[in-house]
Amino acid sequence: MPKTARKRKTPITNIPSASTSSCKPESTRAVIRRFHVLLKRQAQLKKLVVHDLAQRTELANVEGEIEELGLENYQKMSAIGQRSDRGGGSEKILIRWLKDKEMHKTERKLKLLEVGALKPDNYDDCSTWIEATPMDLNSRHPSILEQDFLLLDEEMNREKWDLISLSLVLNFVPEPPDRGRMLRLSNIFLVEDGHLFVALPLPCLANSRYLDFDLFTSLMTFLGFTELQRRWRKDGKMVYYLFQKKTDVKTPSRERLVVPERFTKKITLRQGNRNNFSILL
């Protein structure tokens, strides 16, 4: 009896080109999620001393899929997800919050470092009061500085910025300690009373095994930030924060403070079907 030909499964990377405007939200999210998973697994495998063939083969397969999927394709999908017909970019929320504080009436322009910028003109409408520096690991435009935030010179950027935006950036960083270091550096780079904008996928806090809203707020307080604004919906996809840098002169330098264990080790806060997102110091 002749065998029935099996239908070949379509790989996750076989997704319609992001250059068209017809990409469905499901396809966009699939690319973004898969890219994050691959980067995380790549970082895990690279940390191991790879002796056996199975681990070497897995690392090669992961890196091959990352190359096939492509950072540029990921960025295109992310840019599509930020179009006005998909809810718009998070910069609109930041701008609204800053205007609520009447910061658009300042005597000098506010220096903004926009980390993970996919477009160079997100803040063009605010050019009279915001001097934006868009930056990304893999620049897609001559006006976007190609730079790893974690490799910025600490002394050159100390108290240099009035505003820092980390919109969908922390969740892109593969390792939890590097996410914590990114927040530490943000505090160092901001002027006193400077503002940090953070946007995360809601499941990072609402459905994580190791991180919830209270722990995240406690961690930010320890780093020297005061929460000013928070926005999310129970049935939404994102959570947005606005923090302000506040130095307590009565407290010793944070470099000399003992970091509480709850910020240095993964501690299970929830059971069940959860994700593993965490931030460690």
C-alpha positions as a printed NumPy array, in Angstrom:
array([[ 0.   ,  0.   ,  0.   ],
       [ 1.6  ,  3.33 , -1.017],
       [ 2.539,  5.715,  1.77 ],
       [ 0.726,  9.015,  2.029],
       [ 3.123, 11.943,  1.628],
       [ 3.498, 13.816,  4.893],
       [ 2.964, 17.555,  4.788],
       [ 6.16 , 19.392,  5.644],
       [ 5.839, 21.742,  8.61 ],
       [ 6.512, 25.395,  7.92 ],
       [ 9.361, 26.678, 10.109],
       [ 8.768, 29.655, 12.352],
       [11.183, 31.708, 10.256],
       [ 9.118, 31.155,  7.103],
       [ 7.029, 34.235,  7.713],
       [ 5.895, 36.774,  5.108],
       [ 8.291, 39.643,  4.598],
       [ 7.922, 42.472,  7.092],
       [ 8.393, 44.993,  4.312],
       [ 4.708, 44.79 ,  3.492],
       [ 2.059, 46.405,  5.622],
       [-0.115, 43.279,  5.55 ],
       [ 1.739, 41.325,  8.264],
       [-0.778, 39.987, 10.723],
       [-0.289, 40.765, 14.434],
       [ 0.029, 37.022, 15.121],
       [ 2.953, 36.719, 12.682],
       [ 4.601, 39.8  , 14.123],
       [ 4.377, 38.494, 17.688],
       [ 5.574, 35.039, 16.597],
       [ 8.801, 36.448, 15.173],
       [ 9.443, 38.645, 18.203],
       [ 8.782, 35.837, 20.709],
       [10.893, 33.32 , 18.802],
       [13.82 , 35.727, 18.509],
       [13.787, 36.35 , 22.277],
       [13.722, 32.6  , 22.99 ],
       [16.644, 31.954, 20.641],
       [18.785, 34.733, 22.114],
       [18.164, 33.48 , 25.64 ],
       [19.074, 29.905, 24.725],
       [22.171, 31.082, 22.86 ],
       [23.378, 32.951, 25.95 ],
       [22.745, 29.885, 28.14 ],
       [24.675, 27.556, 25.847],
       [27.606, 29.95 , 25.485],
       [27.997, 30.074, 29.269],
       [28.417, 26.291, 29.406],
       [31.68 , 24.552, 28.763],
       [30.442, 22.729, 25.677],
       [32.117, 19.319, 25.57 ],
       [29.493, 16.95 , 24.228],
       [28.279, 16.808, 20.666],
       [24.626, 17.379, 21.583],
       [25.324, 20.8  , 23.15 ],
       [27.571, 21.875, 20.294],
       [24.937, 20.797, 17.809],
       [22.195, 22.67 , 19.668],
       [24.276, 25.859, 19.808],
       [24.988, 25.621, 16.087],
       [21.287, 25.087, 15.363],
       [20.254, 28.019, 17.569],
       [22.781, 30.366, 15.957],
       [21.72 , 29.159, 12.516],
       [18.084, 29.951, 13.244],
       [19.027, 33.366, 14.666],
       [20.919, 34.11 , 11.463],
       [18.024, 32.854,  9.323],
       [15.466, 34.867, 11.239],
       [17.744, 37.878, 11.293],
       [17.928, 40.848, 13.643],
       [16.782, 43.12 , 10.83 ],
       [13.626, 41.055, 10.328],
       [12.974, 41.181, 14.078],
       [13.372, 44.954, 14.006],
       [11.022, 45.268, 11.041],
       [ 8.383, 43.25 , 12.86 ],
       [ 8.841, 45.39 , 15.964],
       [ 8.491, 48.554, 13.888],
       [ 5.276, 47.226, 12.335],
       [ 3.996, 46.518, 15.831],
       [ 4.556, 50.181, 16.723],
       [ 2.582, 51.624, 13.806],
       [-0.384, 53.837, 14.584],
       [-2.807, 51.159, 13.343],
       [-1.38 , 48.788, 15.99 ],
       [-1.71 , 51.226, 18.866],
       [ 1.237, 53.507, 18.169],
       [ 4.669, 53.709, 19.753],
       [ 5.242, 54.026, 23.476],
       [ 6.82 , 57.46 , 22.992],
       [ 3.301, 58.914, 22.916],
       [ 2.765, 57.803, 26.509],
       [ 6.091, 59.224, 27.648],
       [ 5.424, 62.549, 25.928],
       [ 1.979, 62.786, 27.54 ],
       [ 3.413, 62.109, 31.004],
       [ 6.165, 64.685, 30.531],
       [ 3.649, 67.293, 29.383],
       [ 1.489, 66.527, 32.417],
       [ 4.532, 67.551, 34.474],
       [ 4.851, 70.667, 32.261],
       [ 8.355, 69.63 , 31.298],
       [ 7.729, 70.947, 27.789],
       [ 7.931, 74.424, 29.305],
       [11.554, 74.089, 30.416],
       [14.032, 76.856, 29.571],
       [16.464, 74.438, 27.92 ],
       [16.045, 71.321, 25.819],
       [15.902, 68.019, 27.695],
       [18.516, 65.496, 26.619],
       [16.862, 62.138, 25.898],
       [18.671, 58.853, 25.272],
       [16.274, 56.547, 23.433],
       [17.633, 53.007, 23.775],
       [16.459, 50.416, 21.28 ],
       [15.219, 53.004, 18.785],
       [13.74 , 51.52 , 15.623],
       [12.921, 54.873, 14.02 ],
       [14.981, 58.088, 14.112],
       [12.065, 60.51 , 14.302],
       [ 9.944, 59.359, 17.252],
       [10.413, 62.679, 19.038],
       [10.604, 65.067, 16.078],
       [ 7.306, 66.699, 17.064],
       [ 8.924, 67.639, 20.4  ],
       [12.156, 69.006, 18.942],
       [11.572, 72.423, 20.536],
       [12.003, 70.951, 24.025],
       [13.548, 67.473, 23.598],
       [16.986, 66.787, 22.118],
       [16.716, 63.075, 21.333],
       [19.591, 60.674, 20.718],
       [18.169, 57.432, 19.269],
       [20.426, 54.405, 19.778],
       [20.267, 50.706, 18.932],
       [22.484, 47.624, 18.746],
       [21.864, 47.343, 15.025],
       [21.053, 50.729, 13.554],
       [18.564, 50.781, 10.679],
       [19.1  , 54.459,  9.878],
       [22.115, 56.832,  9.685],
       [20.527, 59.023, 12.382],
       [20.335, 56.121, 14.873],
       [23.552, 55.652, 16.826],
       [24.75 , 52.037, 16.638],
       [25.874, 51.256, 20.182],
       [25.467, 48.692, 22.958],
       [24.056, 50.535, 25.977],
       [25.903, 48.189, 28.338],
       [29.226, 49.187, 26.733],
       [28.748, 52.947, 27.071],
       [31.568, 54.684, 28.916],
       [30.374, 55.127, 32.49 ],
       [32.321, 58.303, 33.258],
       [31.571, 60.012, 29.952],
       [27.842, 59.464, 30.452],
       [27.622, 60.062, 34.199],
       [24.709, 62.455, 34.878],
       [24.623, 63.359, 31.179],
       [20.975, 62.641, 30.379],
       [17.719, 64.206, 31.555],
       [15.64 , 61.332, 30.175],
       [16.327, 57.711, 29.291],
       [13.82 , 55.518, 27.482],
       [14.001, 51.712, 27.781],
       [10.965, 50.732, 25.722],
       [10.84 , 46.981, 25.023],
       [14.546, 46.819, 25.788],
       [14.93 , 44.97 , 29.108],
       [13.005, 41.957, 27.809],
       [15.348, 41.807, 24.8  ],
       [18.44 , 41.449, 27.033],
       [19.089, 37.675, 27.374],
       [20.597, 37.534, 30.883],
       [18.836, 38.727, 34.106],
       [22.043, 40.244, 35.62 ],
       [22.555, 42.357, 32.481],
       [18.992, 43.656, 32.823],
       [19.823, 44.723, 36.364],
       [23.06 , 46.328, 35.206],
       [21.148, 48.249, 32.554],
       [18.923, 49.748, 35.261],
       [21.963, 50.555, 37.439],
       [23.65 , 52.333, 34.537],
       [20.462, 54.265, 33.802],
       [20.604, 55.673, 37.317],
       [24.26 , 56.618, 36.887],
       [23.672, 58.246, 33.505],
       [20.702, 60.349, 34.624],
       [20.998, 63.772, 36.193],
       [19.532, 64.191, 39.671],
       [15.723, 64.257, 39.324],
       [16.097, 62.81 , 35.8  ],
       [13.426, 60.484, 34.442],
       [13.542, 56.861, 33.315],
       [10.791, 55.456, 31.072],
       [10.368, 51.667, 31.049],
       [ 7.985, 49.697, 28.834],
       [ 7.664, 45.92 , 29.152],
       [ 5.358, 43.216, 27.852],
       [ 2.767, 42.795, 30.595],
       [ 3.517, 39.058, 31.16 ],
       [ 7.038, 40.007, 32.339],
       [ 5.44 , 41.23 , 35.576],
       [ 1.923, 39.804, 35.564],
       [ 2.792, 36.196, 34.764],
       [ 6.431, 35.683, 35.741],
       [ 7.513, 32.961, 38.111],
       [10.2  , 35.189, 39.635],
       [ 9.085, 38.818, 39.228],
       [ 5.898, 40.723, 40.037],
       [ 4.862, 44.368, 40.28 ],
       [ 5.814, 44.728, 43.949],
       [ 9.256, 43.175, 43.569],
       [10.009, 45.284, 40.503],
       [ 9.033, 48.468, 42.33 ],
       [11.144, 47.455, 45.347],
       [14.122, 46.779, 43.09 ],
       [13.779, 50.176, 41.415],
       [13.507, 51.888, 44.813],
       [16.702, 50.161, 45.927],
       [18.438, 51.462, 42.79 ],
       [17.415, 55.015, 43.644],
       [14.245, 55.526, 41.64 ],
       [10.84 , 56.82 , 42.693],
       [ 7.825, 55.586, 40.746],
       [ 5.806, 58.475, 39.323],
       [ 3.5  , 56.776, 36.829],
       [ 2.33 , 53.277, 35.993],
       [-0.079, 52.246, 33.251],
       [-1.446, 48.832, 32.334],
       [-4.717, 46.997, 31.774],
       [-5.616, 43.526, 32.953],
       [-6.474, 42.49 , 29.389],
       [-3.654, 44.557, 27.852],
       [-0.291, 43.553, 26.45 ],
       [ 2.029, 46.209, 27.891],
       [ 2.981, 47.902, 31.146],
       [ 4.533, 51.388, 31.19 ],
       [ 6.442, 53.115, 33.999],
       [ 7.886, 56.557, 34.614],
       [10.531, 56.726, 37.337],
       [12.494, 59.656, 38.733],
       [16.04 , 59.463, 40.035],
       [16.148, 60.468, 43.705],
       [19.34 , 60.329, 45.755],
       [18.866, 60.02 , 49.516],
       [21.748, 61.967, 51.059],
       [21.25 , 60.098, 54.348],
       [21.876, 56.718, 52.708],
       [25.402, 55.428, 51.98 ],
       [26.503, 55.119, 48.358],
       [24.629, 52.297, 46.655],
       [27.935, 50.817, 45.551],
       [28.584, 50.107, 49.272],
       [25.102, 48.87 , 50.129],
       [24.547, 45.151, 50.629],
       [22.154, 43.995, 47.931],
       [19.217, 42.055, 49.435],
       [19.059, 38.4  , 48.424],
       [15.653, 38.867, 46.812],
       [17.387, 41.027, 44.184],
       [20.358, 38.708, 43.563],
       [18.703, 35.272, 43.364],
       [15.67 , 33.94 , 41.577],
       [12.983, 33.291, 44.175],
       [ 9.772, 31.56 , 43.135],
       [ 6.816, 33.89 , 43.741],
       [ 4.164, 32.023, 41.768],
       [ 3.508, 28.412, 40.818],
       [ 1.878, 27.011, 37.713],
       [ 2.275, 27.832, 34.048],
       [ 4.502, 30.935, 34.217],
       [ 7.333, 32.516, 32.249],
       [10.862, 32.81 , 33.659],
       [11.487, 36.534, 33.177],
       [13.564, 38.07 , 35.968],
       [15.882, 40.974, 36.751],
       [18.883, 40.416, 39.034],
       [21.436, 42.758, 40.576]])
